[in-house]
């Protein structure tokens, strides 16, 4: 039985009601003892006072939700504190004196604590209720602040974890066996034709992998760093597919210190390469242009590849990272050209 009762107290609902009953009952008997400190105390009246404290405890607790709805702590903490004290003090006065009036009307005798015309004791009760409302709201504000802080800490950890997962997915696309296999085949062919170009290919491939491995846990990189990675990637693609991939970067120097999530521009360029056929009569032209507060990556449509191997990240991955980092959307336009507009962060 002891084990069962202990386990029940760990349940949030049971624990809440237990605290409300305990605090309310203790408050009721303490008030009764304070008011009748010099007089004779009756056990029956002491119990009724404790029950009155429980009723008052539930009334104050129930009113929090309604007050929070109209005067939230987050927007108006000072006014919420003052308004909560006044409203709950008024509610407490109505509950206490209404109960005492009902007690007197029911028994036809004196009130629970005092004669109804005892203004000094009424003033004491009013002061006690005011102090109780003040303390209750200060404690409630402290609890609310701690709760919001704890939720913020948990949310921050969750966002960081989600961000790491998204960037890890982007990393997997660059380290995929298919991409590495194609690169090795290209490199093998280059060694037989052009060793100098093969050496440049190896350096570009190594630089790409180094960038990916160094940035998968970094939330933002400069556009200049990302463009260096994009150019290395385009060199690898031109080596594989021929000089039918054209990259036109029109960004001014002033915007190169802006920041974007790592591998964002590269993934957009990769999507264009992955979805379009390239050839002598079908050149793929990719443009990276400035916008007012962002960047546009667009490409012409040549001919869709009949079979596209994809890890289902791409645009969804980029959109999710922007939502996590800045709660900003990306804009996709699929018309004569295909373009994606991304905000600049930082």
C-alpha positions as CSV (number, residue, x, y, z in Angstrom):
1,X,0.0,0.0,0.0
2,X,2.9,2.4,0.8
3,X,4.4,1.7,-2.6
4,X,1.1,2.3,-4.4
5,X,0.5,5.7,-2.6
6,X,4.0,6.8,-3.3
7,X,3.7,6.0,-7.0
8,X,0.3,7.8,-7.2
9,X,2.0,11.0,-5.9
10,X,4.3,11.0,-8.9
11,X,1.4,11.4,-11.2
12,X,1.0,15.1,-12.2
13,X,-2.7,15.3,-11.7
14,X,-2.7,13.5,-8.3
15,X,0.2,15.5,-7.1
16,X,-1.5,18.8,-8.1
17,X,-4.7,18.0,-6.2
18,X,-2.7,16.7,-3.2
19,X,-0.8,20.0,-3.0
20,X,-4.0,22.1,-3.5
21,X,-5.8,20.2,-0.7
22,X,-2.8,20.2,1.7
23,X,-2.0,23.9,1.2
24,X,-5.6,25.0,1.3
25,X,-6.3,23.0,4.5
26,X,-3.2,24.3,6.2
27,X,-4.0,27.9,5.2
28,X,-7.5,27.5,6.6
29,X,-6.5,26.2,10.0
30,X,-3.7,28.7,10.3
31,X,-6.0,31.6,9.6
32,X,-8.5,30.2,12.2
33,X,-5.8,29.8,14.7
34,X,-4.5,33.4,14.1
35,X,-8.0,35.0,14.4
36,X,-8.9,33.0,17.5
37,X,-5.4,33.0,19.1
38,X,-6.7,34.5,22.4
39,X,-10.1,32.7,22.3
40,X,-11.4,29.2,22.6
41,X,-10.9,27.1,19.5
42,X,-13.5,24.5,18.5
43,X,-12.4,21.4,16.6
44,X,-15.5,21.5,14.4
45,X,-14.8,25.2,13.4
46,X,-11.2,24.4,12.9
47,X,-12.2,21.6,10.4
48,X,-14.6,23.9,8.6
49,X,-12.0,26.6,8.3
50,X,-9.6,24.0,6.8
51,X,-12.3,23.0,4.3
52,X,-12.9,26.7,3.5
53,X,-9.2,27.0,2.8
54,X,-9.4,24.1,0.3
55,X,-12.3,25.7,-1.5
56,X,-10.4,28.9,-1.7
57,X,-7.3,27.1,-3.0
58,X,-9.2,25.6,-5.9
59,X,-10.9,28.9,-6.7
60,X,-7.6,30.7,-6.9
61,X,-6.0,27.9,-9.0
62,X,-9.0,27.7,-11.4
63,X,-8.9,31.5,-12.0
64,X,-5.3,31.4,-13.3
65,X,-6.2,30.0,-16.7
66,X,-8.8,32.7,-17.3
67,X,-6.5,35.5,-16.1
68,X,-3.6,34.2,-18.2
69,X,-5.8,34.2,-21.3
70,X,-6.5,37.9,-21.1
71,X,-3.3,39.0,-19.5
72,X,-0.5,36.6,-20.4
73,X,2.7,36.7,-18.3
74,X,4.8,36.8,-21.5
75,X,3.4,40.0,-22.8
76,X,2.5,42.0,-19.7
77,X,4.2,40.5,-16.6
78,X,3.9,43.5,-14.4
79,X,0.2,44.2,-15.2
80,X,-0.5,40.4,-15.0
81,X,1.0,40.3,-11.4
82,X,-1.0,43.4,-10.2
83,X,-4.2,42.3,-11.9
84,X,-3.9,38.7,-10.5
85,X,-3.4,40.0,-7.0
86,X,-6.5,42.3,-7.2
87,X,-8.8,39.8,-8.9
88,X,-7.8,36.9,-6.7
89,X,-8.0,39.0,-3.5
90,X,-11.5,40.1,-4.5
91,X,-12.5,36.5,-5.3
92,X,-11.1,35.4,-1.9
93,X,-13.1,38.0,-0.1
94,X,-16.3,37.0,-1.8
95,X,-15.7,33.3,-1.1
96,X,-14.7,33.8,2.6
97,X,-17.3,36.3,3.6
98,X,-19.9,34.5,1.5
99,X,-19.1,31.3,3.3
100,X,-19.3,33.0,6.7
101,X,-22.6,34.7,5.8
102,X,-24.0,31.3,4.8
103,X,-22.7,29.7,8.0
104,X,-24.5,32.4,10.1
105,X,-27.7,32.2,8.1
106,X,-27.8,28.4,8.3
107,X,-27.1,28.2,12.1
108,X,-28.8,31.5,13.0
109,X,-25.9,32.2,15.4
110,X,-22.6,34.0,15.2
111,X,-20.3,33.6,12.3
112,X,-17.5,31.1,12.2
113,X,-14.8,33.3,13.5
114,X,-16.5,36.3,15.0
115,X,-19.5,38.4,15.3
116,X,-20.4,40.0,12.0
117,X,-20.0,43.5,13.3
118,X,-16.4,42.9,14.4
119,X,-14.7,45.2,12.0
120,X,-11.2,44.7,13.4
121,X,-11.3,41.0,12.7
122,X,-12.7,41.6,9.3
123,X,-9.8,43.9,8.6
124,X,-7.4,41.3,9.7
125,X,-8.9,38.7,7.4
126,X,-8.8,41.2,4.5
127,X,-5.1,41.8,5.2
128,X,-4.4,38.1,5.4
129,X,-6.2,37.5,2.1
130,X,-4.3,40.3,0.4
131,X,-0.9,39.0,1.7
132,X,-1.9,35.5,0.6
133,X,-2.9,36.7,-2.9
134,X,0.4,38.6,-3.2
135,X,2.5,35.6,-2.1
136,X,0.5,33.2,-4.3
137,X,1.0,35.3,-7.4
138,X,4.7,35.9,-6.8
139,X,5.2,32.1,-6.3
140,X,3.0,31.4,-9.4
141,X,5.1,33.9,-11.4
142,X,8.3,32.2,-10.2
143,X,6.9,28.8,-11.1
144,X,5.8,30.1,-14.5
145,X,9.2,31.6,-15.2
146,X,11.0,28.4,-14.3
147,X,8.6,26.3,-16.4
148,X,9.1,28.5,-19.4
149,X,12.9,28.5,-18.9
150,X,12.8,24.7,-18.7
151,X,10.7,24.4,-21.8
152,X,13.0,26.8,-23.6
153,X,16.0,24.7,-22.7
154,X,14.3,21.5,-23.9
155,X,13.2,23.1,-27.1
156,X,16.7,24.5,-27.8
157,X,18.2,21.0,-27.4
158,X,15.5,19.6,-29.7
159,X,16.1,22.2,-32.3
160,X,19.8,21.6,-32.2
161,X,19.3,17.9,-32.5
162,X,16.9,18.4,-35.4
163,X,19.3,20.8,-37.1
164,X,22.1,18.2,-36.7
165,X,19.9,15.5,-38.2
166,X,19.0,17.6,-41.2
167,X,22.7,18.5,-41.9
168,X,23.6,14.9,-41.4
169,X,21.1,14.0,-44.1
170,X,22.8,16.5,-46.4
171,X,26.1,15.1,-45.5
172,X,24.9,11.6,-46.4
173,X,23.9,12.8,-49.9
174,X,27.5,14.0,-50.5
175,X,29.1,10.8,-49.0
176,X,26.7,8.5,-50.9
177,X,28.4,5.4,-52.4
178,X,26.8,6.3,-55.8
179,X,28.5,9.7,-55.9
180,X,31.8,8.3,-54.7
181,X,31.6,5.4,-57.3
182,X,31.0,7.8,-60.2
183,X,33.8,10.1,-59.0
184,X,36.2,7.1,-58.9
185,X,35.2,6.0,-62.4
186,X,35.8,9.6,-63.7
187,X,39.1,9.7,-61.9
188,X,40.2,6.4,-63.4
189,X,39.4,7.6,-66.9
190,X,41.3,10.9,-66.3
191,X,44.5,9.1,-65.2
192,X,44.5,7.5,-68.7
193,X,43.9,10.8,-70.6
194,X,45.0,13.8,-68.5
195,X,47.0,13.3,-65.3
196,X,47.1,17.1,-64.6
197,X,43.3,17.3,-64.7
198,X,43.1,14.1,-62.6
199,X,45.2,15.8,-59.9
200,X,42.9,18.9,-60.0
201,X,39.9,16.6,-59.8
202,X,41.4,14.8,-56.7
203,X,42.0,18.2,-55.0
204,X,38.5,19.4,-55.7
205,X,37.0,16.1,-54.5
206,X,39.1,16.2,-51.3
207,X,38.2,19.9,-50.8
208,X,34.5,19.1,-51.2
209,X,34.7,16.3,-48.6
210,X,36.7,18.4,-46.2
211,X,34.1,21.2,-46.4
212,X,31.2,18.8,-45.9
213,X,32.9,17.1,-42.9
214,X,33.9,20.4,-41.3
215,X,30.5,22.1,-41.6
216,X,27.8,19.4,-40.9
217,X,27.6,20.6,-37.3
218,X,27.9,24.3,-38.1
219,X,24.5,26.1,-38.4
220,X,25.7,28.9,-40.8
221,X,28.5,29.5,-43.2
222,X,29.4,32.6,-45.2
223,X,28.2,32.8,-48.8
224,X,31.8,33.1,-49.9
225,X,32.6,29.7,-48.3
226,X,29.6,28.1,-49.8
227,X,30.4,29.4,-53.3
228,X,33.9,28.0,-53.1
229,X,32.2,24.6,-52.4
230,X,29.7,25.1,-55.2
231,X,32.5,25.9,-57.7
232,X,34.4,22.8,-56.7
233,X,31.3,20.7,-57.1
234,X,30.6,22.2,-60.6
235,X,34.2,21.4,-61.6
236,X,33.6,17.7,-60.6
237,X,30.3,17.7,-62.6
238,X,31.9,19.3,-65.7
239,X,34.6,16.7,-65.6
240,X,32.0,14.0,-65.6
241,X,29.4,15.4,-68.0
242,X,31.5,17.7,-70.2
243,X,31.5,21.5,-70.6
244,X,27.7,21.6,-70.8
245,X,27.2,22.9,-67.3
246,X,27.4,26.7,-67.0
247,X,27.5,28.4,-63.6
248,X,26.9,32.2,-63.5
249,X,27.4,33.8,-60.1
250,X,26.2,37.5,-60.1
251,X,26.5,38.2,-56.4
252,X,28.2,41.4,-55.4
253,X,31.2,41.3,-53.0
254,X,29.1,43.1,-50.3
255,X,26.8,40.1,-50.0
256,X,29.5,37.4,-49.8
257,X,29.8,37.9,-46.0
258,X,26.1,37.1,-45.5
259,X,25.3,33.6,-44.2
260,X,23.3,30.6,-45.2
261,X,23.0,27.1,-43.9
262,X,25.9,24.9,-45.2
263,X,25.4,23.0,-48.4
264,X,22.3,25.0,-49.3
265,X,23.5,26.5,-52.6
266,X,25.3,23.3,-53.5
267,X,22.2,21.2,-53.0
268,X,20.2,23.6,-55.2
269,X,22.9,23.3,-57.9
270,X,23.0,19.5,-57.4
271,X,19.2,19.3,-57.8
272,X,19.5,21.1,-61.2
273,X,22.2,18.7,-62.3
274,X,20.3,15.7,-61.1
275,X,17.0,16.6,-62.7
276,X,18.1,17.8,-66.1
277,X,19.9,16.1,-69.1
278,X,23.0,17.9,-70.4
279,X,24.5,17.7,-73.8
280,X,25.8,19.7,-76.8
281,X,22.3,20.9,-77.7
282,X,21.1,21.0,-74.1
283,X,23.4,23.1,-72.0
284,X,22.4,23.5,-68.4
285,X,22.7,27.1,-67.2
286,X,22.5,27.9,-63.5
287,X,22.4,31.4,-62.2
288,X,22.9,32.6,-58.7
289,X,21.6,36.2,-58.4
290,X,21.1,38.6,-55.5
291,X,17.6,39.5,-54.2
292,X,16.7,42.3,-51.8
293,X,17.2,40.1,-48.7
294,X,18.2,36.8,-50.2
295,X,19.6,34.8,-53.1
296,X,17.9,33.3,-56.2
297,X,19.3,30.0,-57.7
298,X,17.7,29.4,-61.0
299,X,18.2,27.0,-64.0
300,X,16.8,26.5,-67.4
301,X,14.9,23.3,-68.1
302,X,16.6,21.0,-70.6
303,X,15.0,17.6,-70.5
304,X,14.0,15.7,-67.4
305,X,16.1,12.6,-66.7
306,X,13.9,9.5,-67.1
307,X,15.2,8.0,-63.8
308,X,16.3,10.2,-60.9
309,X,18.1,8.7,-58.0
310,X,17.4,10.8,-54.9
311,X,17.7,10.5,-51.1
312,X,14.5,12.6,-50.7
313,X,16.2,15.5,-49.0
314,X,16.9,18.5,-51.3
315,X,14.3,21.2,-51.0
316,X,12.5,19.7,-48.0
317,X,15.9,19.6,-46.2
318,X,16.6,23.3,-47.0
319,X,13.1,24.4,-46.1
320,X,13.2,22.6,-42.8
321,X,16.6,24.1,-41.8
322,X,15.4,27.6,-42.6
323,X,12.3,27.1,-40.5
324,X,14.4,25.9,-37.6
325,X,17.1,28.5,-37.8
326,X,15.0,31.6,-38.6
327,X,11.4,30.6,-39.1
328,X,11.7,31.9,-42.7
329,X,10.3,30.2,-45.8
330,X,12.0,29.5,-49.1
331,X,10.2,30.3,-52.3
332,X,10.1,27.8,-55.2
333,X,9.0,29.0,-58.6
334,X,8.5,26.4,-61.4
335,X,7.8,28.3,-64.6
336,X,9.9,28.6,-67.8
337,X,12.9,28.3,-65.5
338,X,13.1,26.6,-62.2
339,X,14.2,28.9,-59.4
340,X,14.5,28.8,-55.6
341,X,14.7,31.9,-53.5
342,X,16.4,31.6,-50.1
343,X,16.9,34.3,-47.4
344,X,20.3,35.5,-46.3
345,X,20.8,34.9,-42.5
346,X,23.3,36.6,-40.2
